Amino acid sequence: LGSSFTPKAGGTLIHEKGKNSQIVQGVVVRDNQKVLRLRAFSSECTERNFYRIFSIFKELGLDLDMVKISRNKAEVIVDESRGGTLRGSCEESILLNQQLKSRLSEFYHVEIDEDLSLVSIVGRFKDNEVHILRRVLDIVCDASVKVIYQEDVRCISIVVPADDAYMLANEIHRQFLSESGSIATFN
């Protein structure tokens, strides 16, 4: 099991003899992630502001992975690994950050966290969601977690500094998959 966007990157290899009933079925790491935190200057965001914001992301060719919106805040995970205008040199990334801040600062106070990785745990969580989340939180308590989100009943994703990602993925693998006959392929 690996990222379809970077098939040569590390992931979890599950043996053919693996149990179909096991709850956690794999762990995947995706590097080159960025988190944008947007806080509105006014107490309430308007629909029009959100439209403008997403128009800016589209114009800049940004690939968004997760968007969380509340009354006066938004948090966006940008995936630099998939291509678009973010894939390039360090200078291009710095220039893009400046463009983002300049264009978004009309509506929001903008903070950008870079050099992040996304660690995703894939499995069958539907009946064991609370138990799995509790175990994941126990594992990540020492990591410098930026964001945790659950996409659906099959995937929990954690955004951490890139330097911590493979250590965290190996620990998740050890806690959930070491007894299932799986093989870790993380570097």
C-alpha positions as CSV (number, residue, x, y, z in Angstrom):
1,L,0.0,0.0,0.0
2,G,1.6,3.2,-1.1
3,S,0.8,6.7,-2.4
4,S,-0.6,6.5,-5.9
5,F,1.0,9.9,-6.5
6,T,4.5,8.7,-5.6
7,P,4.5,5.0,-6.3
8,K,8.2,4.6,-5.6
9,A,7.9,6.1,-2.1
10,G,7.8,3.9,1.0
11,G,4.6,2.4,2.2
12,T,3.3,-0.7,3.9
13,L,3.5,-4.0,2.0
14,I,0.8,-6.4,3.1
15,H,1.3,-10.1,2.5
16,E,-1.3,-11.9,0.4
17,K,-1.8,-14.0,3.6
18,G,-2.7,-10.9,5.6
19,K,-6.0,-11.0,7.4
20,N,-8.8,-9.3,5.6
21,S,-10.4,-8.7,9.0
22,Q,-7.5,-6.6,10.5
23,I,-8.5,-3.1,11.4
24,V,-5.4,-1.2,10.2
25,Q,-4.4,-2.3,6.7
26,G,-1.6,0.1,5.9
27,V,0.4,3.2,6.6
28,V,1.5,5.7,3.9
29,V,3.7,8.8,4.1
30,R,3.4,11.7,1.7
31,D,6.1,14.3,1.9
32,N,6.1,18.0,0.7
33,Q,3.0,19.2,2.5
34,K,2.2,22.7,3.6
35,V,-0.5,24.0,6.0
36,L,-2.0,27.4,5.6
37,R,-3.8,28.8,8.6
38,L,-6.1,31.7,7.7
39,R,-7.8,33.9,10.4
40,A,-10.3,36.5,9.3
41,F,-9.8,40.1,10.2
42,S,-13.6,40.4,10.9
43,S,-15.5,38.2,13.3
44,E,-17.2,36.3,10.5
45,C,-16.1,35.0,7.1
46,T,-18.5,35.5,4.2
47,E,-19.3,33.1,1.4
48,R,-17.9,35.7,-1.0
49,N,-14.5,35.7,0.8
50,F,-14.3,31.9,0.6
51,Y,-15.1,32.0,-3.2
52,R,-12.3,34.5,-3.6
53,I,-9.9,32.4,-1.6
54,F,-10.5,29.2,-3.5
55,S,-10.3,31.2,-6.8
56,I,-6.8,32.3,-5.7
57,F,-5.8,28.7,-5.0
58,K,-7.1,27.6,-8.4
59,E,-5.3,30.5,-10.2
60,L,-2.0,29.5,-8.5
61,G,-2.5,25.8,-9.4
62,L,-2.5,24.6,-5.8
63,D,-3.6,21.1,-5.1
64,L,-5.6,21.2,-1.8
65,D,-5.8,18.1,0.3
66,M,-7.9,19.1,3.2
67,V,-9.9,22.2,4.0
68,K,-11.4,23.0,7.4
69,I,-13.6,26.1,7.7
70,S,-15.1,27.6,10.8
71,R,-16.8,30.9,11.5
72,N,-13.7,33.1,11.2
73,K,-10.9,30.6,10.4
74,A,-9.8,28.3,7.7
75,E,-7.1,25.7,7.6
76,V,-5.9,24.3,4.3
77,I,-3.4,21.5,3.6
78,V,-1.6,22.0,0.3
79,D,0.0,19.0,-1.4
80,E,3.3,20.1,-3.1
81,S,4.1,16.5,-4.2
82,R,1.4,16.3,-6.9
83,G,2.8,18.9,-9.2
84,G,1.2,22.2,-10.1
85,T,3.0,25.4,-9.5
86,L,4.4,24.3,-6.1
87,R,6.6,21.7,-7.6
88,G,9.9,23.3,-8.3
89,S,12.9,25.0,-6.7
90,C,13.1,26.5,-3.2
91,E,13.0,29.9,-4.8
92,E,9.8,29.1,-6.6
93,S,8.2,27.9,-3.3
94,I,9.3,31.1,-1.5
95,L,7.9,33.2,-4.3
96,L,4.6,31.3,-4.2
97,N,4.4,31.8,-0.4
98,Q,4.8,35.5,-1.0
99,Q,2.1,35.5,-3.6
100,L,-0.2,33.5,-1.4
101,K,0.3,35.8,1.6
102,S,0.0,38.9,-0.5
103,R,-3.3,37.8,-2.2
104,L,-4.9,36.2,0.8
105,S,-4.0,38.9,3.3
106,E,-6.8,41.1,1.9
107,F,-9.2,38.8,3.7
108,Y,-7.1,36.9,6.3
109,H,-4.1,36.9,8.5
110,V,-2.0,34.1,6.9
111,E,0.4,31.7,8.5
112,I,2.2,29.0,6.5
113,D,3.8,25.9,8.0
114,E,6.2,24.2,5.6
115,D,8.5,21.1,5.5
116,L,5.6,18.9,6.6
117,S,4.6,15.3,5.8
118,L,1.3,13.6,5.9
119,V,1.1,10.2,7.5
120,S,-2.1,8.3,6.7
121,I,-3.4,5.2,8.4
122,V,-5.7,3.2,6.1
123,G,-8.0,0.5,7.4
124,R,-11.5,-0.5,8.5
125,F,-12.3,1.8,11.4
126,K,-16.1,2.0,11.2
127,D,-16.8,-0.2,14.3
128,N,-13.6,0.6,16.1
129,E,-13.2,4.4,15.4
130,V,-12.9,5.6,19.0
131,H,-10.5,2.8,20.0
132,I,-8.3,3.5,16.9
133,L,-8.3,7.2,17.4
134,R,-7.3,6.8,21.1
135,R,-4.4,4.5,20.1
136,V,-3.3,6.9,17.4
137,L,-3.3,9.8,19.8
138,D,-1.3,7.8,22.3
139,I,1.3,7.1,19.6
140,V,1.5,10.7,18.3
141,C,1.5,12.4,21.7
142,D,5.3,13.0,21.5
143,A,5.3,14.2,17.9
144,S,4.9,17.8,16.9
145,V,1.5,17.3,15.3
146,K,0.2,20.1,13.1
147,V,-3.2,18.6,12.0
148,I,-5.1,15.4,12.6
149,Y,-8.1,14.6,10.4
150,Q,-10.2,11.7,9.4
151,E,-11.2,11.7,5.8
152,D,-13.8,8.9,6.1
153,V,-14.1,5.6,7.9
154,R,-11.1,4.2,6.1
155,C,-8.4,6.8,6.6
156,I,-6.9,8.9,9.5
157,S,-4.2,11.4,8.4
158,I,-1.7,13.2,10.6
159,V,0.4,16.2,9.4
160,V,3.8,16.4,11.2
161,P,7.2,18.0,10.5
162,A,8.9,16.0,7.7
163,D,11.8,15.0,10.1
164,D,9.3,13.1,12.3
165,A,7.2,11.4,9.6
166,Y,9.1,8.2,9.0
167,M,9.7,7.6,12.7
168,L,6.0,8.1,13.4
169,A,5.0,5.9,10.5
170,N,7.3,3.1,11.7
171,E,5.8,3.4,15.2
172,I,2.3,3.2,13.9
173,H,3.3,0.3,11.8
174,R,4.9,-1.4,14.8
175,Q,1.8,-0.8,17.0
176,F,-0.8,-1.8,14.5
177,L,0.7,-4.1,11.9
178,S,3.8,-5.9,13.3
179,E,1.9,-9.0,14.3
180,S,-0.2,-9.2,11.1
181,G,2.6,-10.5,8.9
182,S,3.1,-7.1,7.2
183,I,6.5,-5.8,6.2
184,A,7.5,-2.2,6.9
185,T,9.3,-0.5,3.9
186,F,9.9,2.9,5.5
187,N,13.4,4.4,5.3
